Amino acid sequence: MNRRAFLKAGLVAAPTAAAAGAGGVGRWWAGADLNTAGRIRFVNRLAVPPLARSRRDAAGRRVFDLRAAAGRHRFRPGRPTPTWGINGPHLAPTLRAVRGETVLIRFRNDLPETTTLHWHGMHLPAAMDGGPHQPVEPGATWSPTWTIDQPAATLWYHPHPHGRTAAHVYRGLTGVFILDEPEPPQLPHRYGIDDIPVIVRDINLTGGNRLDEGERFQAGVGIVGELVTVNGTLAPYLPVTAQRIRLRLLNASASRIYRFGFASGRPFTLVGTDGGLLPAPHGTTRVQLSPGERAEIVVDMRPDERDVLRSFPPRTGLNFWDRRLTGGDDTLDVLQLRAAPRLDPSPPIPARLAEAPRPAAPDTPPDRTFELAKYTINGKTMDMNRIDFAVAHGSTEVWEVTAIDGSPHNFHVHDVQFQVLSVGNEPPPPDLRGWKDTIHTPPNVPIRIAMRFRSHPDPAAPYMFHCHILNHEDRGLMGQFVVTPQGQPPRAAVLSSHQH
């Protein structure tokens, strides 16, 4: 049934009846089969988040100063929308550092609520992770520091306060964190020219242009937005001046799953996923990202050419009802590419990009199993005072994760990048053969992942593992573990946020 047939059948009776429930039946069905393909007038030049300024301190650390505060952002004509941002009214600057550097982040919270700042995908000590155990009160400053010790990758940062992550991210606290190698491979790398962050977020706005934080009725995933923004821009276009451009795609939405491709059907090259570059380039026409996942793609363009980055209905494995309610039937135009009459030449993509992940053999049995259902993992909801388990420092573990309730879920692990060993007992497809930290978990499909816990043992400071559908995380679909010296049990998690 399309929306018109649904209305004709009397399943939405009248506006007054539609107002009942969380957001109303009208809101519940509105946008449930959105199709904006060919209907967007791309009239706004894409905003590119600025690169954050940094300086060197006396110890040689790269220092970034970040400040979160309320602001106003103009999504569309009319009143500007009240939003939150870091070093600006909405979203956050792009942080960039080189492998081997030590960074120091001075983060001041000038919001009216306690928040945190989590470095999603980063390998670092748990006390610096920015999870729910490192709260930053209004008016306080938190100053984590660590050494970049992982391959080049497109990471991101966002709040992670216990029970309030969805709201804080939705209001705009989101930024990209790019890690570089001292000698990077020959890929497009001129930031803002042929190397572009593409932060995709869906939102709802009220008639007065305020962010609508109402949850979609009966969807069970929180907010499902009808408006798609890229870097905070509605209906965006990107001027292209080079033969090849690198798009760093980030699904920063609270619950939507996107399946990116191009309106023309053109192929593109997938060169990287969450934790870095793939072993080799992978030519494809689609890449699917659940909330929190990233992909780096390289697109070849011809002079004067135009094309549209589009999200096609994702492959979720959900039943008709849950798929429709959570946006799984939607087709969404996202970003228009506009090539100039003359394009700068670009070097060819290297045939080899990075070492393949090999922490464990594909047939390695699982050390731990996790079942995701509703707002629980293995039947338990998150408890800030409970450490679910300890892993030995230096060990490699294989985890098997299965969503068993028929709802949309994914799975994110803090501190580590993992190798996907199998999906439904089959070898992973090419787009899942690089390092990952977040993965979609279709219903009743076991996902086996392998990871090595190689440094930063601390029996008192936990890392999180959770569903990155933020409504699920906030309601309890999260647990915590500690990395300890061999054989040492966890201690009670009592952490200082080191505020001042």
PyMOL commands that set and color helices and strands:
alter all, ss='L'
color gray80, all
select helices_A, chain A and resi 3-8+15-18+24-29+126-128+165-170+320-325+430-432+470-474
alter helices_A, ss='H'
color red, helices_A
select strands_A, chain A and resi 44-45+55-56+62-73+81-86+95-98+102-109+118-120+141-142+145-147+153-158+175-180+195-203+227-230+233-234+236-242+244-251+258-262+268-273+276-284+287-289+294-300+306-312+332-344+368-373+376-377+389-392+396-403+410-413+419-423+438-440+447-452+463-466+478-484
alter strands_A, ss='S'
color yellow, strands_A
deselect
rebuild
show_as cartoon
